[in-house]
């Protein structure tokens, strides 16, 4: 199974391990503790010697869903901000609406995960970076990234893929801020094909 990292943020990449959250049967990419270990390794935040168990997997999924809800709340708040600012032209209103309303339970989940000491890093004799820490330590980095994301300026760039069956969130870093797809080669290409076929039938 191949993991994809095109969310533009470590926290968003974790939320991407569950696809099609609504409108169909969700697609789970983290089935086993081994899957979690492979994701942490692919994300570049794992201690290669650290083990993962069922509790770690459950914690990762709980964290993932809390992050998704926080990110969605932040995205919605910024979308509302732009709408209100455009209607009123008021900078004060713009700032006020930008404050997201986060669920207390989700805040607690993310805060508790972030409170775990992250992996220690050092340079070995060859000059390579070596990480040491548990799976929960690695997940702490994801939780901290999530907190920085939803409270920082990047929250204004949060978008959800427009693919009909896709619910992946990403940061729109495009020059015009008009990115529509989580990945052009996947959802973007599917949309192009669908549009082309629709033309052929009209």
Protein Blocks (a to p, Z undefined) as FASTA:
>chain_A
ZZddfeopaklmmmmmpghkbhpacddfblbfklmmmmmmmnopacfkbccdfklmmmmm
mmmmmmmmmmmmmmmmmmmmmmmmmmnopaklmmmmmpccddfklmmmmmmmmmpccddd
dddfkopacddddfklmmmmmmmmmmmmmmmmklmmgccdfbfkbccdcddfbfnopafb
fblklmmmmmmmmmmmmmmmZZ
